[in-house]
Each structure stands twice: as C-alpha cells, then as structure tokens.
Amino acid sequence: DNSPEFIPKCRTCRRQVREQSGEGDHHEGLSSDEELTPTEVDEFQKSKDNVLEDSRKIFEDVHADFCDIRKILLKFQEWKEKFPDSYCDAYISFCLPKLLNPLIRVQLINWNPLEQNYTELEEMPWFRAIEEFSDAENVSES
C-alpha cells in the first residue's frame, strides 16, 4: 500500500528498529528503500547483460540495407526523388516514426542519461541520419 498514511508508519517502524538495534549511521531524510543489496546488484547486472546480448542478436538475420537507419532513409529519399506523387500518396512522413521505432529502441537499450559519460541523443548516429533526412526533405520541398 503506497497511501500517504502508510508511508509515515513505515518510516516510524524503521526508525524504531534502527534505534533498538543501535544503528547510528542513518541520516534523516535519506531513504534506504532504494538501496540494493550486493546480491540484487549482481542479479540486475546479469539480467542487464543478458538483455544486451539478446539485443545484439535481433537483427542478425536481416539484410544490412534493412537494419541500418541511414540506408533505410536513403531508400525513402530515392523514392521521393523518383516518384514524388507516389511518395506523397503513401503518407511516408507519417509512417517513418513507426518504421524506425524498433531500430531506434534497440540502439537505446543500453543508453542511460543518468550516467556521467552518456552520449547525447543528438550525437547518436540514428539521430544524425534522421536529421540529415529531414534537412534533405526540407530542401527538396523548398
């Protein structure tokens, strides 16, 4: 139960347990609810490693032209240049987000903006490819 009445009761109970056990290293205002045991940290890391390993295998059997965002966008750019009416009638600008979503999500599996040395979204290859495609679309429309 995460009701507002429940949270203070839990804190009071934990405080009483700490006082009875003589734990003196607790700092008021810091929560111990989110602290993980070393076993939990190891289990999490193993699970994370398994997910990352599995994610590397997702596009193993896919032709390179269809698992690289830049190559996919190049094919759409060619379509737009060669057959602009067909491209427009197919509402490609509405389809691209759904088409690219799985490819981008796989690349973001290990991305963590809370880490100190994380890569900015704007610096990622898929972001640059979409940005270049968007710029090319805007130039051709003008």
C-alpha positions in Angstrom: 0.0 0.0 0.0 1.5 3.4 -1.0 -1.1 5.5 0.6 0.1 8.7 2.3 -0.8 7.3 5.7 1.2 4.1 5.1 4.5 5.8 4.2 5.0 7.6 7.6 4.1 4.5 9.5 6.8 2.5 7.7 9.3 5.3 8.4 8.3 5.3 12.0 8.7 1.5 12.2 12.1 1.6 10.5 13.2 4.4 12.8 12.2 2.4 15.9 14.1 -0.7 14.6 17.2 1.4 13.9 17.0 2.9 17.4 16.6 -0.5 19.0 19.4 -2.1 17.0 21.7 0.9 17.7 22.4 1.8 14.1 23.8 5.2 14.2 24.9 5.8 10.6 21.5 6.7 9.2 21.0 10.3 8.1 17.5 11.6 8.4 15.9 12.5 5.0 17.9 9.8 3.1 15.9 6.8 2.1 17.1 3.3 2.4 14.2 1.9 0.4 16.1 2.2 -2.9 19.3 0.7 -1.6 20.1 -2.6 -3.3 21.9 -5.5 -1.7 25.1 -6.8 -3.4 23.1 -9.9 -4.5 20.4 -7.7 -6.1 23.0 -5.6 -7.8 24.7 -8.8 -9.2 21.3 -10.2 -10.4 20.4 -6.9 -12.0 23.8 -6.8 -13.8 23.4 -10.4 -15.1 19.9 -9.7 -16.3 21.1 -6.5 -18.0 23.9 -8.3 -19.7 21.5 -11.0 -20.9 19.2 -8.4 -22.4 22.1 -6.6 -24.1 23.4 -9.9 -25.5 19.9 -10.8 -26.8 19.5 -7.3 -28.3 22.7 -7.8 -30.4 21.1 -10.9 -32.0 17.8 -9.2 -33.0 18.9 -8.1 -36.5 21.4 -10.9 -37.1 19.4 -12.4 -40.0 18.3 -9.1 -41.5 19.9 -7.8 -44.7 22.2 -4.8 -43.9 20.0 -2.5 -46.1 17.0 -3.0 -43.8 18.6 -2.7 -40.3 20.6 0.5 -40.8 18.5 3.6 -40.4 20.7 5.7 -42.8 20.3 3.1 -45.6 16.5 2.9 -45.0 16.2 6.6 -45.1 18.3 6.7 -48.3 15.8 4.3 -50.0 12.9 6.6 -49.0 14.8 9.6 -50.3 15.4 7.9 -53.6 11.7 7.0 -53.7 10.7 10.6 -53.0 13.0 11.9 -55.8 12.0 9.4 -58.4 8.3 9.1 -57.7 7.2 12.2 -55.7 3.4 11.6 -56.2 3.5 8.0 -55.1 5.7 9.0 -52.1 3.2 11.7 -51.1 0.2 9.5 -51.6 1.7 6.9 -49.3 2.0 9.4 -46.4 5.6 8.3 -45.7 6.2 11.1 -43.3 3.6 9.6 -41.0 4.9 6.0 -41.5 8.6 6.6 -40.8 8.3 7.0 -37.0 6.6 3.6 -36.7 9.0 2.1 -39.1 12.2 3.4 -37.4 10.9 2.9 -33.8 12.1 -0.7 -33.3 15.5 0.2 -34.8 16.0 3.2 -32.5 14.7 1.3 -29.4 17.3 -1.4 -29.9 20.1 1.3 -30.1 18.7 2.9 -26.9 18.6 -0.3 -24.8 21.9 0.5 -23.1 21.5 4.3 -23.1 21.3 5.8 -19.6 21.2 9.6 -19.4 21.8 9.4 -15.6 25.4 8.0 -16.1 28.2 10.5 -16.1 29.6 9.6 -19.6 26.4 9.1 -21.5 26.1 10.1 -25.2 23.7 12.9 -26.0 20.8 11.9 -28.3 21.9 14.5 -30.8 25.3 12.8 -31.1 23.9 9.3 -31.9 24.2 8.1 -35.5 20.5 7.3 -35.9 19.6 10.9 -34.7 22.0 12.4 -37.2 20.7 10.2 -40.0 17.1 11.3 -39.3 18.2 14.9 -39.0 20.0 14.7 -42.4 16.9 13.1 -44.0 14.7 15.9 -42.6 17.0 18.6 -43.9 17.1 16.9 -47.3 13.3 16.8 -47.3 13.0 20.4 -46.3 15.5 21.5 -49.1 13.6 19.5 -51.7 10.3 20.9 -50.7 11.5 24.5 -50.9 
